[in-house]
Amino acid sequence: MEFPANSIDSYANTADAFIAKYKTSITNKQDERALMDLQQAPCESLKDFHERYKVILNNIPSIDNKIAYMAFYSGLNYGKLNNIPSIDNKIAYMAFYSGLNYGKLKKELVLDTPSQRIS
């Protein structure tokens, strides 16, 4: 981290410069945690849960699709997924409601399930 000559003359200036430089990284971590902590309430509709999810997701400048997907999936009330018969349908359901790409999610997630890994 380089600063112009004589631009830092106190600890407060050093702290301000450091925070300005690294604030984005700190904020992203907090937002990712907030996304991972999000849970659908027992009586909350999928639409309302999805709206809360999108508010947090849209405040994260860059996030891996797989993390976003897993946050959405893990936050769901599992009773809603029990009636979905196949992994393909579950991925399509999750992609639709999370706004993520179905093909990319399927490629990433199906290969990550132990029973479908290529040996």
C-alpha positions as CSV (number, residue, x, y, z in Angstrom):
1,M,0.0,0.0,0.0
2,E,1.7,3.2,-1.1
3,F,0.7,6.8,-0.1
4,P,1.9,10.1,-1.4
5,A,4.8,11.6,0.7
6,N,3.7,13.3,3.9
7,S,0.1,12.1,3.5
8,I,0.1,10.1,6.7
9,D,1.0,12.1,9.7
10,S,-0.9,10.3,12.5
11,Y,-2.3,7.0,13.6
12,A,-5.8,8.2,12.7
13,N,-4.8,8.9,9.1
14,T,-3.2,5.5,8.9
15,A,-6.3,3.8,10.2
16,D,-8.6,5.8,7.9
17,A,-6.4,4.9,4.9
18,F,-6.4,1.2,5.9
19,I,-10.2,1.1,6.3
20,A,-10.7,2.9,3.0
21,K,-8.5,0.4,1.2
22,Y,-9.9,-2.8,2.8
23,K,-13.5,-1.9,3.6
24,T,-14.9,-3.8,0.6
25,S,-13.3,-7.0,1.7
26,I,-14.6,-6.6,5.2
27,T,-18.1,-5.7,4.0
28,N,-18.3,-8.7,1.7
29,K,-17.4,-11.1,4.4
30,Q,-20.1,-9.7,6.7
31,D,-22.7,-9.8,3.9
32,E,-21.8,-13.4,3.0
33,R,-22.3,-14.4,6.6
34,A,-25.6,-12.6,6.6
35,L,-26.6,-14.5,3.5
36,M,-25.5,-17.8,5.0
37,D,-27.4,-17.1,8.3
38,L,-30.7,-16.3,6.5
39,Q,-33.5,-18.8,7.3
40,Q,-37.0,-19.1,6.0
41,A,-39.5,-18.7,8.9
42,P,-41.9,-21.6,9.4
43,C,-45.0,-19.7,8.0
44,E,-43.1,-17.5,5.5
45,S,-43.9,-17.9,1.9
46,L,-41.2,-18.8,-0.6
47,K,-41.8,-15.5,-2.4
48,D,-41.2,-13.5,0.8
49,F,-38.1,-15.5,1.7
50,H,-36.8,-15.0,-1.8
51,E,-37.3,-11.3,-1.5
52,R,-35.3,-11.1,1.7
53,Y,-32.6,-13.3,0.1
54,K,-32.4,-11.0,-2.9
55,V,-32.0,-7.9,-0.7
56,I,-28.9,-9.3,0.9
57,L,-27.6,-10.9,-2.2
58,N,-27.9,-7.6,-4.2
59,N,-25.7,-5.9,-1.5
60,I,-22.8,-8.2,-2.1
61,P,-20.6,-6.8,-5.0
62,S,-19.1,-10.2,-5.9
63,I,-20.1,-13.7,-4.6
64,D,-19.5,-17.1,-6.1
65,N,-22.7,-18.6,-7.6
66,K,-22.2,-21.8,-5.6
67,I,-22.1,-20.0,-2.3
68,A,-25.2,-18.0,-3.2
69,Y,-27.0,-21.2,-4.2
70,M,-26.0,-23.0,-1.1
71,A,-27.1,-20.1,1.1
72,F,-30.5,-20.0,-0.6
73,Y,-30.9,-23.8,-0.4
74,S,-29.7,-24.1,3.3
75,G,-32.0,-21.2,4.3
76,L,-35.1,-22.9,3.0
77,N,-37.7,-24.7,5.1
78,Y,-36.9,-28.2,4.0
79,G,-40.6,-29.3,3.9
80,K,-40.9,-27.4,0.7
81,L,-38.2,-29.5,-1.0
82,N,-39.5,-32.9,0.2
83,N,-42.1,-32.9,-2.6
84,I,-39.6,-32.3,-5.4
85,P,-38.8,-35.7,-6.8
86,S,-35.4,-35.4,-8.5
87,I,-32.1,-33.6,-8.1
88,D,-32.6,-32.1,-11.5
89,N,-36.0,-30.6,-10.4
90,K,-34.5,-29.4,-7.2
91,I,-31.7,-27.6,-9.0
92,A,-34.1,-26.1,-11.5
93,Y,-36.3,-24.9,-8.5
94,M,-33.4,-23.4,-6.7
95,A,-32.0,-21.8,-9.9
96,F,-35.3,-20.2,-10.7
97,Y,-35.8,-18.8,-7.2
98,S,-32.2,-17.8,-6.6
99,G,-31.8,-16.2,-10.0
100,L,-28.7,-18.3,-10.8
101,N,-27.9,-20.2,-14.0
102,Y,-29.4,-23.7,-14.1
103,G,-26.8,-25.3,-16.3
104,K,-23.9,-23.9,-14.3
105,L,-25.5,-24.9,-11.0
106,K,-26.2,-28.4,-12.2
107,K,-22.6,-28.9,-13.4
108,E,-21.2,-27.6,-10.1
109,L,-23.6,-29.3,-7.7
110,V,-24.3,-32.6,-9.2
111,L,-20.6,-33.5,-9.4
112,D,-20.3,-32.4,-5.8
113,T,-22.8,-35.0,-4.5
114,P,-20.9,-38.1,-3.3
115,S,-23.0,-40.7,-5.2
116,Q,-22.4,-38.9,-8.5
117,R,-18.7,-38.1,-8.4
118,I,-16.7,-39.4,-11.3
119,S,-14.2,-42.0,-10.0
